[in-house]
Amino acid sequence: MRRRSILAASLALLMLGSLTVPANKAKAVTGKIVLGYYNVYYSGDTQSYNSVSSYGSYFNSMSTMTFHADASGNITGTAPSSAITLAASKGIQSFAAVTNQANGAFSSSVAHAIVSDPAVRTNAVNRILSTAKANGYQGVNIDFEDMLASDRPYFNQFISELSSVMRANGLKTIVSVIAKTSDMPTSAWSGVYDYHTLGQYADLIQIMTYDQNGPWGAPGPVAGLPWVDSVLKYAVTQIPSSKIMMGLPAYGYDWNTTTNTGHKAVAWKNVPALLTNNAASVKWDSVQQSPYATYTAADGTSHTIWYENADSIQAKTRLAGTYNLAGVSMWCLRLEDESFWKAVQAGLGTTASTTSPTTSTTTTSTSPTTSTTTTSTSPTTTSTTTTSTSPTTSTTTTTTSPMTSTTTLTPSKSAYAAGETVYVTAKVTDSSGKGVYGASVTLSVTLSVTSPTGAVTKYTGTTDSTGVKKFVIYTSKKTVKGTYKAQAVTAASTKIATSSAAASYIIK
């Protein structure tokens, strides 16, 4: 969800309300917005164009990642006119995506210069409008990332002014935001995004529900279902669900666990060959609803790859129906083949059995031998009853007392330089030393970090199937130096007792 620039660089090495669709253009997917991100990485690059040509019947919206704003509010870039024309012929609406990238990376200084200065802000709004109108776009998609948390009110004002001008000209405004499960206004990277306020101004909010894990940390799912669900569960309490587009990744990540270097992104369409050519051991994480594999490369190094397949994409896409979202978006056109779109189509045709904070849903799955009923009664507590029945056997299991839990907390090292990413690992184990994972006991871990000035920032999440939750804390050159105190508290259902742990690290 973060760092589209990191993903783009890695992949480069591999080589609205409702939208109106012309009646004579039959779409394979209807009823929801289905948006694909279009990229041009080098002169003559036609890979995203080829996706529009081959799979354009599966989506109805497209954002072209071909424009950047500079510190003066001017817009640079080129509209892929042939792709816009092709998209229009297929009933696909096009949006001009504008980023704050400079020299290939998102720039907090560029974003600050634009949003904090009224004159520059006005110039940017006018230039963005001119770009959209001159190139036949139906709207714009603001993708500003790696911004200062302190620019939160300025970014709100920027989106307010932009949306007003765009709307007055019959154009839509999409705002891309980092995925999060709670509001942490002072948090690096995600703190700038005020879901509630942005949701009032923008026509659509595209939530980047991907990059839960990546090359910047330990191996893990790119977008595990429990994490995506928790992001959306929070988002719909802040933003009208009819304005939300969730994100879907058409890629995975391959970690070299021997050297801990050279990690890379792998396109959806390239995963099968990678697995086959390396005789990979393929596995399925039933909690994360994600596939992963391990293999030994030709050079003898060990690798772990987490990726997406039809089952994992369907599982996540169903959440668009569960939470009554505007639709879905995918990153990005060029990485996929038709099987990806068929999985999206299948997912949009069904509803998941996860309940939103304001809705009570019961889903019953019946087979000749098994009946399962799952009911979500509140945003944070799920009760599940499973009865397995055969012609001669009936079994009932009851838990009568909480398990004992132990939480440990470990930073990846004792001291970090300002601007360096901090990794803190929490592990929750039961009395036998076995890891406890969130989906089995409705367990969550809250990490509170107190800075040298006394400011407290909180992070939340669930443990993985080994009982581990890795927290990623981003710092900047301006981060206050000194000792940071971290405390993790495990909150759970009645099945496991609460426990906590503390640790500290230094920013120097």
CORNOR-V47341 format. One record per backbone hydrogen bond with DSSP energy under -0.5 kcal/mol. CO is the residue of the C=O (numbers start at 1). NH is the residue of the N-H. E is the energy in kcal/mol with one decimal. If there is no record, write none. Layout:
{{CO;NH;E} {CO;NH;E}}
//
This chain:
{{3;7;-1.9} {4;8;-2.8} {5;9;-2.2} {6;10;-2.1} {7;11;-2.7} {8;12;-2.2} {9;13;-0.8} {10;13;-0.7} {11;14;-1.8} {13;15;-0.8} {19;21;-0.5} {22;25;-2.1} {24;26;-0.7} {33;328;-2.6} {34;60;-1.6} {34;61;-1.4} {35;330;-2.0} {36;63;-1.9} {37;333;-2.5} {38;65;-3.3} {42;45;-2.2} {44;46;-0.6} {46;50;-2.7} {47;51;-1.4} {48;52;-2.0} {49;53;-2.5} {50;54;-2.6} {51;55;-3.2} {52;56;-1.2} {55;58;-2.4} {56;59;-0.7} {57;28;-3.4} {57;29;-0.8} {60;93;-2.1} {61;36;-2.0} {62;64;-0.5} {62;95;-2.8} {63;38;-3.3} {63;65;-0.7} {64;66;-2.1} {64;97;-1.7} {66;78;-1.0} {67;99;-1.9} {68;76;-2.8} {70;73;-2.2} {74;70;-2.3} {76;68;-2.6} {79;81;-2.0} {80;83;-0.7} {80;84;-2.1} {81;85;-2.4} {82;86;-2.3} {83;87;-2.9} {84;88;-2.4} {85;89;-1.8} {86;90;-0.9} {87;90;-1.1} {87;92;-2.9} {88;91;-1.5} {91;93;-0.5} {93;62;-2.1} {94;138;-3.1} {94;139;-0.7} {95;64;-2.7} {95;97;-0.9} {96;141;-2.3} {97;67;-1.0} {98;143;-2.8} {99;69;-2.7} {100;107;-2.1} {102;105;-1.2} {105;102;-3.0} {106;108;-0.5} {107;111;-2.0} {108;112;-2.5} {109;113;-2.3} {110;114;-1.8} {111;115;-2.7} {112;116;-2.0} {113;117;-0.5} {116;118;-0.6} {117;121;-3.0} {118;122;-2.2} {119;123;-2.1} {120;124;-2.7} {121;125;-2.5} {122;126;-2.4} {123;127;-2.6} {124;128;-2.6} {125;129;-2.3} {126;130;-2.3} {127;131;-2.2} {128;132;-2.3} {129;133;-2.6} {130;134;-2.5} {131;135;-1.1} {132;137;-2.3} {133;136;-0.8} {138;172;-1.9} {139;96;-2.2} {140;174;-3.0} {141;98;-2.4} {141;143;-0.6} {142;176;-2.8} {143;100;-0.7} {143;145;-0.5} {147;189;-0.7} {148;151;-1.8} {149;152;-1.6} {151;155;-2.9} {152;156;-2.2} {153;157;-1.9} {154;158;-2.4} {155;159;-2.5} {156;160;-2.2} {157;161;-2.6} {158;162;-2.7} {159;163;-2.7} {160;164;-1.9} {161;165;-1.9} {162;166;-2.9} {163;167;-2.8} {164;168;-1.8} {165;169;-0.8} {166;169;-1.0} {166;171;-2.8} {167;170;-1.7} {172;140;-2.4} {173;203;-1.8} {173;204;-1.8} {174;142;-2.9} {175;206;-2.4} {177;208;-2.6} {182;184;-0.6} {184;187;-2.3} {187;191;-2.1} {188;190;-2.1} {190;193;-1.5} {192;194;-0.9} {193;195;-1.2} {194;198;-2.9} {195;199;-2.4} {196;200;-0.8} {197;200;-0.8} {197;201;-1.5} {198;202;-2.6} {204;175;-2.2} {204;206;-0.5} {205;207;-0.8} {205;245;-2.8} {206;177;-2.6} {206;208;-0.5} {207;209;-2.2} {207;247;-0.8} {208;179;-0.7} {208;210;-2.3} {214;217;-2.3} {222;212;-3.0} {224;228;-2.6} {225;229;-2.8} {226;230;-2.1} {227;231;-2.2} {228;232;-2.3} {229;233;-2.6} {230;234;-1.7} {231;235;-2.6} {232;236;-2.4} {234;237;-1.6} {235;238;-1.8} {235;239;-2.7} {240;243;-2.5} {241;244;-1.5} {241;326;-1.0} {243;205;-3.4} {244;326;-1.6} {244;327;-1.4} {245;207;-2.9} {246;329;-2.6} {248;331;-2.2} {250;268;-2.3} {252;266;-2.5} {253;255;-0.6} {253;306;-2.0} {254;264;-2.2} {255;257;-1.0} {255;304;-2.1} {256;260;-1.7} {264;254;-3.4} {266;252;-2.5} {267;270;-1.5} {267;271;-0.9} {268;271;-1.0} {268;272;-0.5} {270;274;-1.8} {271;275;-2.5} {272;276;-2.4} {273;277;-3.1} {274;278;-1.2} {275;280;-2.4} {276;279;-1.4} {278;296;-0.5} {280;282;-0.9} {281;294;-1.6} {283;292;-2.2} {284;286;-0.9} {285;289;-1.8} {285;290;-1.2} {288;225;-2.7} {290;285;-2.8} {291;307;-1.7} {292;283;-3.4} {293;305;-2.8} {294;281;-2.9} {295;297;-0.6} {295;303;-2.7} {297;300;-2.2} {301;297;-2.8} {302;257;-1.7} {302;258;-0.9} {303;295;-1.9} {304;255;-3.2} {305;293;-2.2} {306;253;-2.5} {307;291;-0.6} {309;313;-2.5} {310;314;-2.3} {311;315;-2.2} {312;316;-1.9} {313;317;-2.8} {314;318;-2.0} {316;319;-1.5} {317;320;-1.9} {318;321;-1.1} {318;322;-2.0} {318;352;-0.9} {319;323;-2.5} {320;325;-2.6} {321;324;-0.9} {326;33;-2.7} {327;246;-1.8} {328;35;-2.4} {329;248;-1.9} {330;37;-1.6} {330;332;-0.5} {331;250;-2.7} {332;335;-2.0} {335;269;-2.6} {337;340;-1.2} {337;341;-0.9} {338;342;-2.2} {339;343;-1.7} {340;344;-2.0} {341;345;-2.7} {342;346;-2.3} {343;347;-2.4} {344;348;-2.2} {345;349;-0.7} {346;349;-0.7} {347;350;-1.2} {356;359;-1.4} {359;361;-0.5} {361;376;-0.8} {363;374;-1.0} {364;366;-0.5} {365;372;-1.4} {369;389;-1.7} {370;367;-1.8} {371;387;-1.3} {372;365;-1.3} {373;385;-1.4} {374;363;-1.0} {375;377;-0.6} {375;383;-1.4} {381;377;-1.0} {381;378;-1.0} {383;375;-1.4} {385;373;-1.3} {387;371;-1.3} {387;389;-0.5} {388;395;-0.9} {393;390;-1.9} {395;388;-0.5} {398;400;-0.6} {403;497;-3.5} {404;431;-0.5} {406;429;-2.5} {408;427;-2.3} {410;425;-2.8} {414;506;-2.2} {416;508;-2.9} {417;420;-2.5} {422;473;-3.1} {423;412;-2.8} {424;426;-0.5} {424;471;-3.4} {425;410;-2.6} {426;469;-2.9} {427;408;-2.4} {428;436;-2.7} {429;406;-2.5} {430;433;-1.9} {434;430;-2.4} {437;440;-1.2} {437;441;-0.7} {438;441;-0.9} {438;442;-1.2} {438;443;-1.5} {441;493;-1.7} {444;491;-2.6} {445;447;-0.5} {445;461;-1.4} {446;448;-0.6} {446;489;-2.4} {447;449;-0.5} {447;459;-2.5} {448;450;-0.5} {448;487;-2.3} {449;451;-0.6} {449;457;-2.4} {450;485;-2.2} {451;454;-2.0} {455;451;-2.9} {457;449;-3.0} {459;447;-3.4} {461;445;-3.3} {463;438;-0.9} {464;467;-2.3} {467;428;-2.8} {468;464;-2.8} {469;426;-2.9} {469;471;-0.6} {471;424;-2.4} {471;473;-0.5} {472;474;-0.5} {473;422;-3.2} {476;419;-0.6} {476;479;-1.8} {482;507;-2.8} {484;486;-0.5} {484;505;-2.0} {485;450;-3.2} {486;503;-2.5} {487;448;-3.0} {488;501;-2.0} {489;446;-2.4} {489;491;-0.7} {490;499;-0.7} {491;444;-2.9} {493;496;-1.4} {495;403;-2.7} {499;490;-3.4} {501;488;-2.8} {503;486;-3.2} {505;484;-3.4} {506;416;-3.1} {506;508;-0.5} {507;482;-2.5}}
//
